[in-house]
Amino acid sequence: MDLSFTSFWGQLAGNPILIITVVFTLGVIFVNGWTDAPNAIATCVTTRCLGVRQAIWMSAVFNFLGVFVMTQINSSVASTISNMVDFGTDTSSALIALCASLLSIVVYSVGASIFGIPTSESHSLIAGLSGAAIAIQGGVGGINFGEWSKVLYGLALSLLLGFATGWVICKLVTILCYNIELQAANRFFRLAQIAGAAAMSFMHGAQDGQKFIGVLFLGLAFSSGQSSVVGMEIPVWLMLLCSVVMALGTSVGGEKIIKSVGMDMVKLERYQGFCADVAGAICLLYSSLFGIPVSTTHTKTSAIMGVGAVKRLSAINFGVVKDMMLTWIFTFPGCGLISFVMAKIFMQIW
């Protein structure tokens, strides 16, 4: 299959469904950079290590690098997403179903926001792909349960490992810095937290960027008559396109989200913010290397709770834990069902 940029433009010209798929995917990547990436730098802004606009631009740069660099080093998350479902051998219907799954993310996210249901775009993407695959295959035969099991691992990792890593790192830092004068510690952890926020932004791009690269990769394969992407290498131009779009999303928005997270949830000192950022980045790196798709927001939030628990257990925000659980309970069946229905409708229309 020809995966050159020239071939891509040629396919767009003759395939309107592919155009819709690309537009939806890039739109979701842009929104992800706008609404999700700012969580990576919320602690850095809250502790006054960086100004809001400085942090946003730094995050945009490192999101770009995260998508581009990590996908070239290890694209296992993109492969997991691409191989998670089987849309069958009819590539025209498969492309239509893929388009339906992307639209379902938009519909579900809007509906969930109206009813106040917490969402995760990562989980919505996984649920949407699964619902469309079930629709086109007429059953769960379209689900690759070997790859789907990694999603279940991701649920545990984002909560348990994020919390535990945050607790351990913060406990170690507390012990090591026990006799250090507070003013000197604050100067050090200002720079350290900026580096930690950069690492968190890099790993956000590595995780979330790869998920949507996997979707675009599927779309290109279907439009070329290929029913699978197994054994194919992701082209550099595709990595570059996705990384630029995510960086643009981060650069144009996110200020309100950063302030909201910083004021409502994150009340940490600089050393605690550093510990939370490093813990979140470590968990995302581990997940990315092993091809486990996780929610970056849940990972960071869990790390923050682990850091807070070092001082006292009452620092754990159980309201946030409840929101995570509600996300898991509603997103997978809710978005999956919407995707299933849309895929059936789209296949009847086209």
Number of C-alpha atoms within 10 A of each C-alpha: 11 11 18 13 13 9 14 16 11 11 16 16 11 11 12 11 18 24 17 18 24 20 15 20 21 19 17 22 28 24 20 23 31 24 19 23 32 31 28 30 29 29 34 31 24 23 21 13 22 21 12 21 15 13 24 28 16 21 29 30 22 25 34 28 21 26 30 25 19 23 25 14 9 16 24 22 29 29 25 23 26 24 20 23 24 22 27 15 14 13 19 20 19 26 25 26 30 30 29 28 32 26 23 29 29 18 13 23 19 14 12 18 11 9 8 9 16 18 21 21 23 22 21 28 27 23 25 33 31 29 33 34 30 24 23 23 16 10 11 15 15 21 21 16 13 11 19 20 12 20 23 13 14 21 21 14 24 26 22 16 21 28 28 19 23 34 25 17 20 28 18 12 14 15 9 10 12 11 9 10 9 11 9 9 15 16 12 13 21 20 15 21 27 23 16 26 31 26 24 32 31 29 29 33 33 30 32 28 28 31 26 23 29 22 24 25 23 25 27 23 20 24 20 17 15 17 20 19 19 10 7 12 12 19 15 14 13 19 21 17 15 24 30 21 23 28 28 21 24 29 24 15 19 24 18 12 17 26 19 15 19 20 13 8 17 22 17 18 16 25 22 28 34 30 28 36 32 26 31 34 27 20 24 29 21 13 22 25 16 15 23 26 31 29 24 28 21 23 29 29 29 31 34 33 27 32 31 26 20 18 13 10 11 10 15 18 17 11 10 16 16 12 15 22 14 14 19 18 11 16 28 19 16 20 27 29 22 21 34 25 16 24 29 17 15 14 17 9 8 9
